[in-house]
Structures are given as structure tokens and as C-alpha cells.
Amino acid sequence: MSLKLVFVLLGLAGVVGIGLGYFLRYLVSLGKRGSVELEIKRKLLEAQEEGNKIIENAEKKTKELLEESRNETREREEKGKKTEERLIKKEELLDKRQQDIDQAAEDLKKNVAEIETERQATEELKQKREEALEGVARLTEEEARQELLKDIEKKHEEDLVVRMRKLDMNGREQLEKKAQDILVTTIHRLGNNVSSDVMSSSVDLPSEDVKGKIIGKEGRNIKAFERATGVEVVIDDTPGSIILSSFDPVRRAVAKLALERLIKDGRIQPARIEEEAEKSRQEINNIIKEKGEQAAYDAGVFNLDPRVISILGRLHFRTSYGQNVLQHSVEMAHIAGMLAEELGADVAIAKAGALVHDIGKAVDHEIQGTHVEIGRRILQKFGADEAIVKAMQAHHEEYPYETVESIIVQVADAVSGSRPGARRDTVENYLKRLADLENIATSFSGVEKAYAIQAGREIRIFVKPETVSDLEARTLARDIANKVEAELKYPGEIKVNVIREQRVIEFAR
């Protein structure tokens, strides 16, 4: 076989191979196209079935919504029909009522016309009779009435006198009964108990170890505390508490507040004690202001100067015969207001006069004069209404009763103070003795402070070291003891303790 034939055969074989490859590829493409078309048909059938389901669900939902809408429409129509029927009935009822009203108005007009006609006829008849009587008696109506009254008065003169006396007595009895009813009602409406101050205050302790800190080394802390506050510290076997004793409630309040702060802080030493005592005094002054404002608010008095209210708050720490003076003043304000309301007086003036009637007691230990006179000067100084001054100044009859409100204030004071249990005379006398004891001590020159402690069995006196020497302190103690013996009455004996302490202070700069 020649080489050329070989090449020809190879070429034919290549052509046949290429044609066979294209033929096989064509057959394969036809198979794939058939499977794709089948898949497309399957997808179309599934989509058609899904669409049919959606359409069926939509139709079903539409039917349900249509049915609900029809039901709602039917209910609304029924409600509308019922409402319409009610409105029709109301209109018919209103029409009927209007007809009745119109008929009644017509009947009333007819009755008024008939009455007016009869009245005119009566007036004419009356006038004719009066003219006839005047013609007969030759007297006018007034003259006839006067003659008749004279005859009756002359005939029954004695009976009239007796009747007048009886009416006068009945009137007085009724007035007295009315006054008693007003007072009894007022007392019943404000018959609250009046709390009286005690002589001691208790301070709770977190532990028993605190007692040792309060006492301090060789009693230094407790001595410094008593000197700074003026109260007696009683430390006994009672667990968890310390007693502060003093007849002065302001001192007790300052001491209690200072001691509570010292216990909470934990640093209990003389310097801290003096610092906390001073801070406590300032806070008590703020409390005094708040108490005055609260008392004015409770009493319903709002026209007083703020400075007067601040002075009034000091009465919170003042007692009179065991009765808290500020509570007593507020109670009096309520009583005076009730009495003024019953009697037709000025309620605001009566309340204000009652509230400040004892304001002089807040500073009577600092200013000379009776508490009434001091109170007048305070009110006049701070521009209080003159009617308020007149209302308060007569409650002890030092000044005349110039207004009805002044009498009401005096009556309210008597009612508040005379109720059973309101006051305790023995306590007041005891407190007065302690105050007199301190006043005797402070009357000597060189005395800085004086505190009555131990229920009045001891008076502790602090002197100025720059003016009183050690020898003069001994002499001073003897002089004070002699004066106490001469001027005061007391059971047992009183210890006069004069304390002189020299302090030198310098600053390192």
C-alpha cells in the first residue's frame, strides 16, 4: 500500500470520526432538551396547582369576609332600627310633655287672671269698709289703731309688765344656754390631750462599748459634754441607752442631737464635742423656725411677719404648768376661730391673736417685763395688725377689752387651760425653782454659764477665768450658796459647784 493511500485512508477516517462525533453530540443534545422540557412542564403543572390552591383559598376567604360583612351590616341595621324606634318614642314623649306643659301654662294664666280679678274685688271691698268706718268714727286708720293700742295697753298693763319680765328672763336663760352650748361644742370638737414635757431624754446606743467612749479617760469626755450642753448625762446599768436629764427642753434637744451625731461619727473627744454641740444649736434654731411655720399653718394664720413666726417657734421648747406653750397656742387658735365663727366676729383676727398671745414667753427670760407687755412690743416692732395686738393684750386683763376678739382670746385661753389634765401646777413650780436657781447664779459677775442638774440638787457654774481667780471662785461659791439659802425654798440641800478652766490658744502659721 502506498503512503499516499495511507494518508487518504487516514483523512477519510478522520472525516468519518468527526461526522460521527457531531452525530453523537446531536443525539445527546436531543436527550437533554427532552428532559428540560419535561422539567419545565412539571414546574408549570406545580405552579398551576399552587395557583389553583391560592385562588381557592382566596375565594374561600372572600366568601367568609362577605359573610362577616353581611352579618355586621345586618346587626348595624338592627341597631339602627332600635335606635330609631327609641328616638321616635322619645319624640312622642317630648311632644306629649310639651302639650301638658302648654296646657298647664294656659290653666295657670286663667288662674292668675281669676286671682287678680278677685284681688281687685277684695281691695275695692276693703277700701269701701275702711271709708265706712272712718265715716262712722271720724278717725283715720292710724288714729284708730293707736286708740285701740292705748285701750289694750291700759287694760292689760300689769299683764304686759309680767310678760316683759318673763321674756327678759327667758331671753337671758336662752343666751346663757346658747353660750354654754357654744363652749361645750368647741371643747368637744377640740378635746385632744395635751402632751407635757418630761425631764429626760433617752439616746439609744449601738453597743455597750460606746458608753466607755462617752465617759472617756478619767471622765474627760462626759465632763466636756455636760459643760458644752448644760445637761446631765446619766449612765447606768440599763442596756443600750443613755439618759440625758435637764429641765430645759432646748438643752435636752441640743444634747440629744449632738450625742447622736457623736455616736454615729465615732470620734468622741472634747474638741469634737464642742463642735457638734455648736452645730446642733444651729440645727435646733432651724427646727424652731420650722415649728413656728408649722404652727402658723396648722392654726390657719398666714398674715404674720416671718420674724414673728421664728420667735413663735421657740415656744415649742417652752412649757407652762406642764402644758407645751406652742401646742396650747395652736389649740387656742382653733378654739378662738370656732367661737368667732359662732359669734360672727373676725375669725382671722381671733385666730392670730390667740396664736401669738403668749409670744412674750419665748424671750421673757431675756427681756424685762411681763410676757404680755413683751409680746405687745414684739408685735408692734414687726408691724403686726393693731387689731391682733388688741386681741392678745387683754387675755390676763392687763389691758381693757377693746374688741370682741380680745374677749374671745381670753375665753379660749381659759377653755384651753382649764380642761382636766391640761396643766400641772406642781411641775410648773418645780421648773420655776430650777430657773430661779440658775438666775441666782448668773446674777453674780464673772459667771459665764450656770446649769441646774440632778433635779435641782446641784448647780454647776462655769466662770470666766480671766476675771475670777481660784480664790475668788471659792468665795463666789459661798456667796451663791448663801443667796440660794436666803431666797429659795427647797427640800434637802443644793450642791454649788463652781468650775474654773483656763485655756490658752495659739496658732502656728
Rosetta blueprint (number, residue, H / E / L):
1 M L
2 S L
3 L H
4 K H
5 L H
6 V H
7 F H
8 V H
9 L H
10 L H
11 G H
12 L H
13 A H
14 G H
15 V H
16 V H
17 G H
18 I H
19 G H
20 L H
21 G H
22 Y H
23 F H
24 L H
25 R H
26 Y H
27 L H
28 V H
29 S H
30 L H
31 G H
32 K H
33 R H
34 G H
35 S H
36 V H
37 E H
38 L H
39 E H
40 I H
41 K H
42 R H
43 K H
44 L H
45 L H
46 E H
47 A H
48 Q H
49 E H
50 E H
51 G H
52 N H
53 K H
54 I H
55 I H
56 E H
57 N H
58 A H
59 E H
60 K H
61 K H
62 T H
63 K H
64 E H
65 L H
66 L H
67 E H
68 E H
69 S H
70 R H
71 N H
72 E H
73 T H
74 R H
75 E H
76 R H
77 E H
78 E H
79 K H
80 G H
81 K H
82 K H
83 T H
84 E H
85 E H
86 R H
87 L H
88 I H
89 K H
90 K H
91 E H
92 E H
93 L H
94 L H
95 D H
96 K H
97 R H
98 Q H
99 Q H
100 D H
101 I H
102 D H
103 Q H
104 A H
105 A H
106 E H
107 D H
108 L H
109 K H
110 K H
111 N H
112 V H
113 A H
114 E H
115 I H
116 E H
117 T H
118 E H
119 R H
120 Q H
121 A H
122 T H
123 E H
124 E H
125 L H
126 K H
127 Q H
128 K H
129 R H
130 E H
131 E H
132 A H
133 L H
134 E H
135 G H
136 V H
137 A H
138 R L
139 L L
140 T L
141 E H
142 E H
143 E H
144 A H
145 R H
146 Q H
147 E H
148 L H
149 L H
150 K H
151 D H
152 I H
153 E H
154 K H
155 K H
156 H L
157 E H
158 E H
159 D H
160 L H
161 V H
162 V H
163 R H
164 M H
165 R H
166 K H
167 L H
168 D H
169 M H
170 N H
171 G H
172 R H
173 E H
174 Q H
175 L H
176 E H
177 K H
178 K H
179 A H
180 Q H
181 D H
182 I H
183 L H
184 V H
185 T H
186 T H
187 I H
188 H H
189 R H
190 L L
191 G L
192 N L
193 N L
194 V L
195 S L
196 S L
197 D L
198 V L
199 M L
200 S E
201 S E
202 S E
203 V E
204 D E
205 L L
206 P L
207 S L
208 E L
209 D H
210 V H
211 K H
212 G H
213 K H
214 I H
215 I H
216 G L
217 K H
218 E H
219 G H
220 R H
221 N H
222 I H
223 K H
224 A H
225 F H
226 E H
227 R H
228 A H
229 T H
230 G L
231 V L
232 E E
233 V E
234 V E
235 I L
236 D L
237 D L
238 T L
239 P L
240 G L
241 S E
242 I E
243 I E
244 L E
245 S E
246 S L
247 F L
248 D L
249 P H
250 V H
251 R H
252 R H
253 A H
254 V H
255 A H
256 K H
257 L H
258 A H
259 L H
260 E H
261 R H
262 L H
263 I H
264 K H
265 D H
266 G L
267 R L
268 I L
269 Q L
270 P H
271 A H
272 R H
273 I H
274 E H
275 E H
276 E H
277 A H
278 E H
279 K H
280 S H
281 R H
282 Q H
283 E H
284 I H
285 N H
286 N H
287 I H
288 I H
289 K H
290 E H
291 K H
292 G H
293 E H
294 Q H
295 A H
296 A H
297 Y H
298 D H
299 A H
300 G L
301 V L
302 F L
303 N L
304 L L
305 D L
306 P H
307 R H
308 V H
309 I H
310 S H
311 I H
312 L H
313 G H
314 R H
315 L H
316 H H
317 F H
318 R L
319 T E
320 S E
321 Y L
322 G L
323 Q E
324 N E
325 V H
326 L H
327 Q H
328 H H
329 S H
330 V H
331 E H
332 M H
333 A H
334 H H
335 I H
336 A H
337 G H
338 M H
339 L H
340 A H
341 E H
342 E H
343 L H
344 G L
345 A L
346 D L
347 V H
348 A H
349 I H
350 A H
351 K H
352 A H
353 G H
354 A H
355 L H
356 V L
357 H L
358 D L
359 I H
360 G H
361 K H
362 A H
363 V L
364 D L
365 H L
366 E L
367 I L
368 Q L
369 G L
370 T L
371 H H
372 V H
373 E H
374 I H
375 G H
376 R H
377 R H
378 I H
379 L H
380 Q H
381 K H
382 F L
383 G L
384 A L
385 D L
386 E H
387 A H
388 I H
389 V H
390 K H
391 A H
392 M H
393 Q L
394 A L
395 H L
396 H L
397 E L
398 E L
399 Y L
400 P L
401 Y L
402 E L
403 T L
404 V H
405 E H
406 S H
407 I H
408 I H
409 V H
410 Q H
411 V H
412 A H
413 D H
414 A H
415 V H
416 S H
417 G H
418 S H
419 R L
420 P L
421 G L
422 A L
423 R L
424 R L
425 D H
426 T H
427 V H
428 E H
429 N H
430 Y H
431 L H
432 K H
433 R H
434 L H
435 A H
436 D H
437 L H
438 E H
439 N H
440 I H
441 A H
442 T H
443 S L
444 F L
445 S L
446 G L
447 V E
448 E E
449 K E
450 A E
451 Y E
452 A E
453 I E
454 Q H
455 A H
456 G H
457 R L
458 E E
459 I E
460 R E
461 I E
462 F E
463 V E
464 K L
465 P L
466 E L
467 T L
468 V L
469 S L
470 D H
471 L H
472 E H
473 A H
474 R H
475 T H
476 L H
477 A H
478 R H
479 D H
480 I H
481 A H
482 N H
483 K H
484 V H
485 E H
486 A H
487 E H
488 L L
489 K L
490 Y L
491 P L
492 G L
493 E L
494 I L
495 K E
496 V E
497 N E
498 V E
499 I E
500 R E
501 E L
502 Q L
503 R L
504 V L
505 I L
506 E L
507 F L
508 A L
509 R L
